[in-house]
Amino acid sequence: MLQMAPRAGRSRSRFVAGLVAVCCVAVACCVAADAFLPAPCSSGHTGRRQALSALAACAPLLSAAGPRAAVAEESPRLAVYRGKATGLRASAEWYLFTLGDLVRKGSTLKPTDDCGVGLCPEAKALARVRNALTAGGTARGGVQALAQVDLNLVSPMTQMANMDVFDPDASDDSRVQVTEFAGAVLQLADGIQRNPLDGNAALLLYVESLKKLNKFFSSANEALGVKADEDRYLPQLPLGQAELEASEYWKLERQAYDAAQDPVAQFQDRNAFGSKELREDLKRFPGATLLLR
């Protein structure tokens, strides 16, 4: 994901790493001078003492550069996690914007409303939500097809929780949180099925599922010490329109999401020059640095 803040972080990491390298070269030169050059460059053990003193002076730099060096030399497992986190952010926006719009559209529906046999626009919106949350027909090989929410959110969350990138306690907590979110999704689907004309009840269950998703995001960020300017960061989803409108970040994300869903924009993207990944990163998360505010 292309972001200004992460690039700045990487630049700082390279600067510190370069400073450490210079320090180490200086130590090596001093040791070499002590070994091969006569006085006055080295007198007895003075050169060695100077080298050890220089190395001791480098120790704080090495210590400070340690975490950033670890980020720069990211392990394959963390690289996989990074990709899954990026995909999960996009899927969370689908859950927030696409399904959220449908839930809010149906939230005005009351059990006493005359909706025929569920053919009014509000009831149809809730039915679409339920379809996205429940398994479809049978896939190839006779295996039941996964629900869209399972493919987009539950499955990647489960994989991230089982990647052993968290400490054991955090891994256990994240697995519990995935189960809680999946349970909240099932409650929402069942609630719509049992009361297809109760829009307010569906809205309350949907907000509860957002809270469960936010809990997983917060725990994942805390377990890895991820900051808001990193592309592994999972942002907290707004629980309502007022909260969304109050956030510059989420307003920009909403605009980018709507633009990405436009058929004309999709056609233009297919015929545009440049890397699709680069263009998608720029469009999908344009407000990433606003998370720092």
Protein Blocks (a to p, Z undefined) as FASTA:
>chain_A
ZZfklmmmmmmmmmmmmmmmmmmmmmmmmmmmmmmpccfkbgcjlmmmmmmmmmmmmmmm
mmmmmmmmmmmmccfklmmmmmmmmmmmmmmmmmmmmmmmmmmmmmmpcfkbcehjopaf
klmmmmmmmmmmpccdddehhiacddfklmmmmmmmmmmmmnopacfklmmmmmmmmmmm
mmmmmmmmmmmmmmmmlmklmmmmmmmmmmmmmmmmmmmmmmnopafkbckbccdddfbf
klmmmpmklmmmmmmmmmmmpmklmmmmmmpgcjfklmmmmmmmmmlmmmmZZ
